[in-house]
Amino acid sequence: MIEKKKILDAVVIVDVVVILVVAVNINFFIITIIPLAVLKSQSFMKK
Protein backbone atom coordinates (compact mmCIF):
# COMPACT_ATOMS: atom_id res chain seq x y z
CA MET A 1 0.00 0.00 0.00
CA ILE A 2 2.84 2.40 0.86
CA GLU A 3 4.44 1.84 -2.57
CA LYS A 4 1.13 2.60 -4.27
CA LYS A 5 0.78 5.83 -2.31
CA LYS A 6 4.31 6.86 -3.30
CA ILE A 7 3.49 6.21 -6.95
CA LEU A 8 0.25 8.20 -6.65
CA ASP A 9 2.12 11.08 -5.00
CA ALA A 10 4.68 11.04 -7.82
CA VAL A 11 1.90 11.06 -10.43
CA VAL A 12 0.21 14.00 -8.70
CA ILE A 13 3.51 15.92 -8.57
CA VAL A 14 4.12 15.25 -12.27
CA ASP A 15 0.58 16.40 -13.11
CA VAL A 16 1.07 19.62 -11.14
CA VAL A 17 4.41 20.30 -12.83
CA VAL A 18 2.91 19.70 -16.28
CA ILE A 19 -0.01 22.02 -15.51
CA LEU A 20 2.38 24.73 -14.28
CA VAL A 21 4.56 24.43 -17.38
CA VAL A 22 1.53 24.62 -19.67
CA ALA A 23 0.17 27.63 -17.77
CA VAL A 24 3.54 29.42 -18.03
CA ASN A 25 3.75 28.65 -21.74
CA ILE A 26 0.22 29.97 -22.34
CA ASN A 27 0.99 33.15 -20.38
CA PHE A 28 4.25 33.62 -22.31
CA PHE A 29 2.39 33.04 -25.59
CA ILE A 30 -0.27 35.62 -24.67
CA ILE A 31 2.30 38.16 -23.47
CA THR A 32 4.35 37.86 -26.68
CA ILE A 33 1.62 37.36 -29.30
CA ILE A 34 -0.87 40.07 -28.26
CA PRO A 35 1.65 42.96 -28.44
CA LEU A 36 2.83 41.68 -31.83
CA ALA A 37 -0.76 41.55 -33.09
CA VAL A 38 -1.40 45.06 -31.75
CA LEU A 39 1.75 46.39 -33.41
CA LYS A 40 0.83 44.75 -36.72
CA SER A 41 -2.72 46.12 -36.63
CA GLN A 42 -1.37 49.60 -35.82
CA SER A 43 1.09 49.44 -38.72
CA PHE A 44 -1.76 48.37 -41.03
CA MET A 45 -3.87 51.29 -39.79
CA LYS A 46 -1.09 53.76 -40.63
CA LYS A 47 -1.02 52.55 -44.23
PDB file of N, CA, C and O in Angstrom:
ATOM      1  N   MET A   1       0.832  -1.208   0.000  1.00  0.00           N
ATOM      2  CA  MET A   1       0.000   0.000   0.000  1.00  0.00           C
ATOM      3  C   MET A   1       0.870   1.262   0.000  1.00  0.00           C
ATOM      4  O   MET A   1       0.563   2.242  -0.679  1.00  0.00           O
ATOM      5  N   ILE A   2       1.964   1.219   0.778  1.00  0.00           N
ATOM      6  CA  ILE A   2       2.838   2.395   0.861  1.00  0.00           C
ATOM      7  C   ILE A   2       3.427   2.694  -0.522  1.00  0.00           C
ATOM      8  O   ILE A   2       3.488   3.851  -0.937  1.00  0.00           O
ATOM      9  N   GLU A   3       3.860   1.642  -1.234  1.00  0.00           N
ATOM     10  CA  GLU A   3       4.436   1.842  -2.566  1.00  0.00           C
ATOM     11  C   GLU A   3       3.413   2.498  -3.492  1.00  0.00           C
ATOM     12  O   GLU A   3       3.740   3.410  -4.250  1.00  0.00           O
ATOM     13  N   LYS A   4       2.174   2.019  -3.418  1.00  0.00           N
ATOM     14  CA  LYS A   4       1.130   2.602  -4.275  1.00  0.00           C
ATOM     15  C   LYS A   4       0.955   4.084  -3.963  1.00  0.00           C
ATOM     16  O   LYS A   4       0.817   4.904  -4.870  1.00  0.00           O
ATOM     17  N   LYS A   5       0.963   4.421  -2.680  1.00  0.00           N
ATOM     18  CA  LYS A   5       0.785   5.832  -2.306  1.00  0.00           C
ATOM     19  C   LYS A   5       1.937   6.667  -2.847  1.00  0.00           C
ATOM     20  O   LYS A   5       1.730   7.781  -3.328  1.00  0.00           O
ATOM     21  N   LYS A   6       3.151   6.129  -2.769  1.00  0.00           N
ATOM     22  CA  LYS A   6       4.308   6.864  -3.300  1.00  0.00           C
ATOM     23  C   LYS A   6       4.133   7.111  -4.794  1.00  0.00           C
ATOM     24  O   LYS A   6       4.397   8.206  -5.290  1.00  0.00           O
ATOM     25  N   ILE A   7       3.681   6.073  -5.505  1.00  0.00           N
ATOM     26  CA  ILE A   7       3.488   6.214  -6.952  1.00  0.00           C
ATOM     27  C   ILE A   7       2.419   7.267  -7.227  1.00  0.00           C
ATOM     28  O   ILE A   7       2.580   8.107  -8.112  1.00  0.00           O
ATOM     29  N   LEU A   8       1.326   7.217  -6.464  1.00  0.00           N
ATOM     30  CA  LEU A   8       0.249   8.202  -6.646  1.00  0.00           C
ATOM     31  C   LEU A   8       0.768   9.605  -6.381  1.00  0.00           C
ATOM     32  O   LEU A   8       0.468  10.533  -7.132  1.00  0.00           O
ATOM     33  N   ASP A   9       1.551   9.765  -5.309  1.00  0.00           N
ATOM     34  CA  ASP A   9       2.119  11.084  -5.001  1.00  0.00           C
ATOM     35  C   ASP A   9       2.990  11.566  -6.164  1.00  0.00           C
ATOM     36  O   ASP A   9       2.924  12.731  -6.555  1.00  0.00           O
ATOM     37  N   ALA A  10       3.801  10.667  -6.708  1.00  0.00           N
ATOM     38  CA  ALA A  10       4.675  11.042  -7.820  1.00  0.00           C
ATOM     39  C   ALA A  10       3.843  11.465  -9.025  1.00  0.00           C
ATOM     40  O   ALA A  10       4.173  12.440  -9.700  1.00  0.00           O
ATOM     41  N   VAL A  11       2.762  10.732  -9.295  1.00  0.00           N
ATOM     42  CA  VAL A  11       1.897  11.064 -10.432  1.00  0.00           C
ATOM     43  C   VAL A  11       1.269  12.438 -10.226  1.00  0.00           C
ATOM     44  O   VAL A  11       1.192  13.239 -11.158  1.00  0.00           O
ATOM     45  N   VAL A  12       0.819  12.706  -8.998  1.00  0.00           N
ATOM     46  CA  VAL A  12       0.206  14.005  -8.699  1.00  0.00           C
ATOM     47  C   VAL A  12       1.225  15.122  -8.905  1.00  0.00           C
ATOM     48  O   VAL A  12       0.907  16.159  -9.488  1.00  0.00           O
ATOM     49  N   ILE A  13       2.456  14.906  -8.421  1.00  0.00           N
ATOM     50  CA  ILE A  13       3.507  15.922  -8.569  1.00  0.00           C
ATOM     51  C   ILE A  13       3.775  16.177 -10.051  1.00  0.00           C
ATOM     52  O   ILE A  13       3.894  17.326 -10.475  1.00  0.00           O
ATOM     53  N   VAL A  14       3.870  15.109 -10.832  1.00  0.00           N
ATOM     54  CA  VAL A  14       4.120  15.254 -12.275  1.00  0.00           C
ATOM     55  C   VAL A  14       2.983  16.034 -12.921  1.00  0.00           C
ATOM     56  O   VAL A  14       3.220  16.925 -13.737  1.00  0.00           O
ATOM     57  N   ASP A  15       1.737  15.694 -12.552  1.00  0.00           N
ATOM     58  CA  ASP A  15       0.581  16.404 -13.110  1.00  0.00           C
ATOM     59  C   ASP A  15       0.662  17.890 -12.791  1.00  0.00           C
ATOM     60  O   ASP A  15       0.432  18.730 -13.660  1.00  0.00           O
ATOM     61  N   VAL A  16       0.988  18.209 -11.550  1.00  0.00           N
ATOM     62  CA  VAL A  16       1.071  19.618 -11.141  1.00  0.00           C
ATOM     63  C   VAL A  16       2.155  20.338 -11.936  1.00  0.00           C
ATOM     64  O   VAL A  16       1.954  21.461 -12.399  1.00  0.00           O
ATOM     65  N   VAL A  17       3.303  19.685 -12.090  1.00  0.00           N
ATOM     66  CA  VAL A  17       4.411  20.303 -12.832  1.00  0.00           C
ATOM     67  C   VAL A  17       3.997  20.548 -14.279  1.00  0.00           C
ATOM     68  O   VAL A  17       4.257  21.616 -14.835  1.00  0.00           O
ATOM     69  N   VAL A  18       3.348  19.551 -14.888  1.00  0.00           N
ATOM     70  CA  VAL A  18       2.911  19.696 -16.283  1.00  0.00           C
ATOM     71  C   VAL A  18       1.931  20.858 -16.411  1.00  0.00           C
ATOM     72  O   VAL A  18       2.029  21.663 -17.337  1.00  0.00           O
ATOM     73  N   ILE A  19       0.985  20.939 -15.474  1.00  0.00           N
ATOM     74  CA  ILE A  19      -0.009  22.021 -15.512  1.00  0.00           C
ATOM     75  C   ILE A  19       0.684  23.373 -15.380  1.00  0.00           C
ATOM     76  O   ILE A  19       0.348  24.320 -16.092  1.00  0.00           O
ATOM     77  N   LEU A  20       1.654  23.463 -14.467  1.00  0.00           N
ATOM     78  CA  LEU A  20       2.377  24.728 -14.282  1.00  0.00           C
ATOM     79  C   LEU A  20       3.128  25.111 -15.552  1.00  0.00           C
ATOM     80  O   LEU A  20       3.100  26.268 -15.970  1.00  0.00           O
ATOM     81  N   VAL A  21       3.794  24.143 -16.160  1.00  0.00           N
ATOM     82  CA  VAL A  21       4.564  24.425 -17.379  1.00  0.00           C
ATOM     83  C   VAL A  21       3.631  24.902 -18.486  1.00  0.00           C
ATOM     84  O   VAL A  21       3.937  25.862 -19.194  1.00  0.00           O
ATOM     85  N   VAL A  22       2.488  24.226 -18.633  1.00  0.00           N
ATOM     86  CA  VAL A  22       1.525  24.619 -19.669  1.00  0.00           C
ATOM     87  C   VAL A  22       1.006  26.024 -19.396  1.00  0.00           C
ATOM     88  O   VAL A  22       0.891  26.839 -20.311  1.00  0.00           O
ATOM     89  N   ALA A  23       0.691  26.307 -18.128  1.00  0.00           N
ATOM     90  CA  ALA A  23       0.171  27.634 -17.771  1.00  0.00           C
ATOM     91  C   ALA A  23       1.207  28.710 -18.092  1.00  0.00           C
ATOM     92  O   ALA A  23       0.866  29.761 -18.635  1.00  0.00           O
ATOM     93  N   VAL A  24       2.474  28.448 -17.756  1.00  0.00           N
ATOM     94  CA  VAL A  24       3.536  29.423 -18.027  1.00  0.00           C
ATOM     95  C   VAL A  24       3.678  29.631 -19.531  1.00  0.00           C
ATOM     96  O   VAL A  24       3.837  30.760 -19.996  1.00  0.00           O
ATOM     97  N   ASN A  25       3.619  28.533 -20.293  1.00  0.00           N
ATOM     98  CA  ASN A  25       3.749  28.648 -21.744  1.00  0.00           C
ATOM     99  C   ASN A  25       2.602  29.455 -22.332  1.00  0.00           C
ATOM    100  O   ASN A  25       2.814  30.278 -23.222  1.00  0.00           O
ATOM    101  N   ILE A  26       1.381  29.224 -21.837  1.00  0.00           N
ATOM    102  CA  ILE A  26       0.220  29.968 -22.339  1.00  0.00           C
ATOM    103  C   ILE A  26       0.376  31.447 -22.010  1.00  0.00           C
ATOM    104  O   ILE A  26       0.119  32.303 -22.856  1.00  0.00           O
ATOM    105  N   ASN A  27       0.798  31.751 -20.780  1.00  0.00           N
ATOM    106  CA  ASN A  27       0.986  33.153 -20.383  1.00  0.00           C
ATOM    107  C   ASN A  27       2.058  33.804 -21.253  1.00  0.00           C
ATOM    108  O   ASN A  27       1.884  34.931 -21.717  1.00  0.00           O
ATOM    109  N   PHE A  28       3.160  33.100 -21.473  1.00  0.00           N
ATOM    110  CA  PHE A  28       4.248  33.622 -22.308  1.00  0.00           C
ATOM    111  C   PHE A  28       3.742  33.885 -23.723  1.00  0.00           C
ATOM    112  O   PHE A  28       4.044  34.917 -24.324  1.00  0.00           O
ATOM    113  N   PHE A  29       2.964  32.929 -24.247  1.00  0.00           N
ATOM    114  CA  PHE A  29       2.391  33.039 -25.589  1.00  0.00           C
ATOM    115  C   PHE A  29       1.514  34.283 -25.675  1.00  0.00           C
ATOM    116  O   PHE A  29       1.625  35.065 -26.620  1.00  0.00           O
ATOM    117  N   ILE A  30       0.640  34.462 -24.680  1.00  0.00           N
ATOM    118  CA  ILE A  30      -0.270  35.615 -24.669  1.00  0.00           C
ATOM    119  C   ILE A  30       0.532  36.913 -24.585  1.00  0.00           C
ATOM    120  O   ILE A  30       0.261  37.871 -25.309  1.00  0.00           O
ATOM    121  N   ILE A  31       1.525  36.931 -23.689  1.00  0.00           N
ATOM    122  CA  ILE A  31       2.304  38.162 -23.473  1.00  0.00           C
ATOM    123  C   ILE A  31       3.076  38.540 -24.738  1.00  0.00           C
ATOM    124  O   ILE A  31       3.245  39.726 -25.024  1.00  0.00           O
ATOM    125  N   THR A  32       3.544  37.555 -25.494  1.00  0.00           N
ATOM    126  CA  THR A  32       4.350  37.860 -26.682  1.00  0.00           C
ATOM    127  C   THR A  32       3.484  38.083 -27.919  1.00  0.00           C
ATOM    128  O   THR A  32       3.794  38.947 -28.739  1.00  0.00           O
ATOM    129  N   ILE A  33       2.402  37.314 -28.064  1.00  0.00           N
ATOM    130  CA  ILE A  33       1.620  37.364 -29.303  1.00  0.00           C
ATOM    131  C   ILE A  33       0.727  38.598 -29.352  1.00  0.00           C
ATOM    132  O   ILE A  33       0.623  39.240 -30.397  1.00  0.00           O
ATOM    133  N   ILE A  34       0.079  38.942 -28.235  1.00  0.00           N
ATOM    134  CA  ILE A  34      -0.870  40.065 -28.260  1.00  0.00           C
ATOM    135  C   ILE A  34      -0.170  41.375 -28.630  1.00  0.00           C
ATOM    136  O   ILE A  34      -0.674  42.090 -29.497  1.00  0.00           O
ATOM    137  N   PRO A  35       0.968  41.727 -28.017  1.00  0.00           N
ATOM    138  CA  PRO A  35       1.650  42.960 -28.436  1.00  0.00           C
ATOM    139  C   PRO A  35       2.041  42.937 -29.913  1.00  0.00           C
ATOM    140  O   PRO A  35       1.951  43.960 -30.591  1.00  0.00           O
ATOM    141  N   LEU A  36       2.473  41.779 -30.417  1.00  0.00           N
ATOM    142  CA  LEU A  36       2.832  41.682 -31.835  1.00  0.00           C
ATOM    143  C   LEU A  36       1.610  41.939 -32.706  1.00  0.00           C
ATOM    144  O   LEU A  36       1.692  42.657 -33.702  1.00  0.00           O
ATOM    145  N   ALA A  37       0.477  41.355 -32.330  1.00  0.00           N
ATOM    146  CA  ALA A  37      -0.758  41.553 -33.091  1.00  0.00           C
ATOM    147  C   ALA A  37      -1.170  43.021 -33.057  1.00  0.00           C
ATOM    148  O   ALA A  37      -1.594  43.580 -34.068  1.00  0.00           O
ATOM    149  N   VAL A  38      -1.042  43.637 -31.886  1.00  0.00           N
ATOM    150  CA  VAL A  38      -1.401  45.058 -31.754  1.00  0.00           C
ATOM    151  C   VAL A  38      -0.489  45.906 -32.635  1.00  0.00           C
ATOM    152  O   VAL A  38      -0.955  46.801 -33.341  1.00  0.00           O
ATOM    153  N   LEU A  39       0.801  45.624 -32.590  1.00  0.00           N
ATOM    154  CA  LEU A  39       1.746  46.394 -33.406  1.00  0.00           C
ATOM    155  C   LEU A  39       1.434  46.231 -34.890  1.00  0.00           C
ATOM    156  O   LEU A  39       1.465  47.201 -35.646  1.00  0.00           O
ATOM    157  N   LYS A  40       1.130  44.990 -35.307  1.00  0.00           N
ATOM    158  CA  LYS A  40       0.826  44.745 -36.717  1.00  0.00           C
ATOM    159  C   LYS A  40      -0.435  45.489 -37.122  1.00  0.00           C
ATOM    160  O   LYS A  40      -0.472  46.105 -38.187  1.00  0.00           O
ATOM    161  N   SER A  41      -1.465  45.440 -36.293  1.00  0.00           N
ATOM    162  CA  SER A  41      -2.721  46.116 -36.635  1.00  0.00           C
ATOM    163  C   SER A  41      -2.499  47.629 -36.692  1.00  0.00           C
ATOM    164  O   SER A  41      -3.083  48.307 -37.537  1.00  0.00           O
ATOM    165  N   GLN A  42      -1.659  48.162 -35.800  1.00  0.00           N
ATOM    166  CA  GLN A  42      -1.370  49.601 -35.823  1.00  0.00           C
ATOM    167  C   GLN A  42      -0.623  49.966 -37.102  1.00  0.00           C
ATOM    168  O   GLN A  42      -0.909  50.995 -37.713  1.00  0.00           O
ATOM    169  N   SER A  43       0.324  49.138 -37.508  1.00  0.00           N
ATOM    170  CA  SER A  43       1.092  49.445 -38.716  1.00  0.00           C
ATOM    171  C   SER A  43       0.181  49.363 -39.942  1.00  0.00           C
ATOM    172  O   SER A  43       0.363  50.120 -40.896  1.00  0.00           O
ATOM    173  N   PHE A  44      -0.802  48.447 -39.926  1.00  0.00           N
ATOM    174  CA  PHE A  44      -1.756  48.374 -41.034  1.00  0.00           C
ATOM    175  C   PHE A  44      -2.633  49.626 -41.055  1.00  0.00           C
ATOM    176  O   PHE A  44      -2.951  50.152 -42.122  1.00  0.00           O
ATOM    177  N   MET A  45      -3.017  50.095 -39.875  1.00  0.00           N
ATOM    178  CA  MET A  45      -3.873  51.286 -39.789  1.00  0.00           C
ATOM    179  C   MET A  45      -3.150  52.500 -40.391  1.00  0.00           C
ATOM    180  O   MET A  45      -3.768  53.320 -41.070  1.00  0.00           O
ATOM    181  N   LYS A  46      -1.846  52.608 -40.139  1.00  0.00           N
ATOM    182  CA  LYS A  46      -1.089  53.764 -40.629  1.00  0.00           C
ATOM    183  C   LYS A  46      -1.067  53.788 -42.153  1.00  0.00           C
ATOM    184  O   LYS A  46      -1.101  54.858 -42.762  1.00  0.00           O
ATOM    185  N   LYS A  47      -1.009  52.618 -42.762  1.00  0.00           N
ATOM    186  CA  LYS A  47      -1.023  52.548 -44.229  1.00  0.00           C
ATOM    187  C   LYS A  47      -2.415  52.930 -44.721  1.00  0.00           C
ATOM    188  O   LYS A  47      -2.662  52.941 -45.927  1.00  0.00           O
TER     189      LYS A  47
END
